[in-house]
Amino acid sequence: MLEALGGGGIQCCGKCENLVEEFLSLYALRFIDFGQFDMNDINVIYDKARQHKFSLIRIRVPEKELLTGRVLDKFPTGVTLVHDAGFLNKERHIMKADERAGGNCGEECRMLLRHLRPET
């Protein structure tokens, strides 16, 4: 079906790292969307995904990794990040830190956080 549609992704909840090798065999796979990425060894999965040029979606990261830019060392490309700021003031704090750092958390990070930013 993925090939017929020109490519697509798989949404995966729970522990699915044992299926990654099977996922890699799908020619038209473009991404894996993780509902519960923390149940998997995301570093191993990321290495495999990067080698095969498919993305990982909904990777949750701690605030400190966003504020320091360390998230880029861990995931330099091919991920869509999520951070549960909890409330608007916390989100603004992260956005301001990213702006001061010259946008080091990456476009994906800013896009996901921006949905909470009020229109000005």
C-alpha positions as CSV (number, residue, x, y, z in Angstrom):
1,M,0.0,0.0,0.0
2,L,2.8,2.4,0.8
3,E,4.3,1.9,-2.6
4,A,0.9,2.5,-4.3
5,L,0.6,5.8,-2.5
6,G,4.1,6.9,-3.3
7,G,5.4,6.3,0.2
8,G,4.3,6.9,3.8
9,G,4.8,6.0,7.4
10,I,4.0,3.6,10.1
11,Q,2.5,4.7,13.5
12,C,3.9,2.5,16.2
13,C,2.8,2.5,19.8
14,G,4.5,0.5,22.5
15,K,7.7,-1.5,22.1
16,C,8.4,-1.9,18.4
17,E,12.2,-2.0,18.1
18,N,12.0,-5.7,17.3
19,L,10.1,-4.7,14.2
20,V,12.5,-2.1,12.8
21,E,14.4,-4.6,10.6
22,E,11.0,-5.5,9.0
23,F,10.2,-1.8,8.6
24,L,13.5,-1.3,6.9
25,S,12.6,-3.8,4.2
26,L,9.7,-1.6,3.1
27,Y,10.9,0.3,0.1
28,A,8.4,3.1,0.4
29,L,8.8,3.7,4.1
30,R,9.4,7.4,4.8
31,F,8.9,7.7,8.6
32,I,7.9,5.9,11.8
33,D,5.6,7.8,14.1
34,F,6.3,6.9,17.7
35,G,3.4,7.1,20.2
36,Q,5.6,5.7,23.0
37,F,9.2,6.1,21.8
38,D,10.5,5.8,25.4
39,M,9.7,2.1,25.4
40,N,12.3,1.5,22.7
41,D,16.0,2.0,22.4
42,I,15.6,5.2,20.3
43,N,19.4,5.6,19.7
44,V,19.6,2.3,18.0
45,I,16.5,2.9,16.0
46,Y,17.7,6.4,15.1
47,D,21.0,5.0,13.8
48,K,19.2,2.5,11.6
49,A,16.7,5.1,10.4
50,R,19.4,7.6,9.5
51,Q,21.3,4.9,7.5
52,H,18.2,4.1,5.5
53,K,17.1,7.7,5.2
54,F,13.7,7.6,6.9
55,S,12.5,9.9,9.7
56,L,11.4,9.4,13.2
57,I,8.3,11.4,14.3
58,R,7.2,12.5,17.8
59,I,10.5,12.0,19.7
60,R,10.0,13.5,23.1
61,V,13.0,15.4,24.5
62,P,13.7,17.0,27.9
63,E,13.6,20.7,28.2
64,K,17.3,20.9,29.0
65,E,18.2,19.3,25.7
66,L,16.2,22.0,23.9
67,L,17.6,24.8,25.9
68,T,21.3,23.8,25.5
69,G,21.0,22.6,21.9
70,R,22.3,19.2,22.9
71,V,19.3,17.7,21.1
72,L,21.2,18.5,17.8
73,D,24.1,16.4,18.9
74,K,21.8,13.5,19.6
75,F,19.5,13.9,16.6
76,P,21.2,16.2,14.0
77,T,18.6,15.4,11.3
78,G,15.6,13.3,10.4
79,V,13.4,13.7,13.5
80,T,10.4,15.7,14.6
81,L,10.7,16.6,18.2
82,V,8.0,17.0,20.8
83,H,8.4,18.7,24.2
84,D,5.4,18.9,26.6
85,A,5.9,22.4,28.0
86,G,2.9,22.0,30.2
87,F,1.8,25.7,30.0
88,L,2.4,28.8,27.9
89,N,4.9,30.5,30.1
90,K,7.2,27.5,30.0
91,E,6.9,27.4,26.2
92,R,7.8,31.0,25.9
93,H,10.9,30.3,28.1
94,I,12.0,27.6,25.6
95,M,11.3,29.8,22.6
96,K,13.3,32.7,24.0
97,A,16.3,30.4,24.8
98,D,16.2,29.1,21.3
99,E,16.2,32.6,19.9
100,R,19.1,33.6,22.1
101,A,21.0,30.6,20.9
102,G,20.5,31.5,17.3
103,G,17.8,28.9,16.6
104,N,19.9,25.9,17.7
105,C,17.0,23.6,18.5
106,G,16.2,23.3,14.8
107,E,13.2,24.1,12.6
108,E,11.3,21.0,13.7
109,C,11.5,22.0,17.3
110,R,10.4,25.6,16.6
111,M,7.5,24.3,14.5
112,L,6.2,22.0,17.2
113,L,6.6,24.7,19.9
114,R,5.1,27.5,17.7
115,H,1.6,26.1,17.8
116,L,1.4,27.4,21.4
117,R,2.8,30.8,20.6
118,P,0.0,33.5,20.5
119,E,-0.4,35.3,17.2
120,T,1.0,38.9,17.3
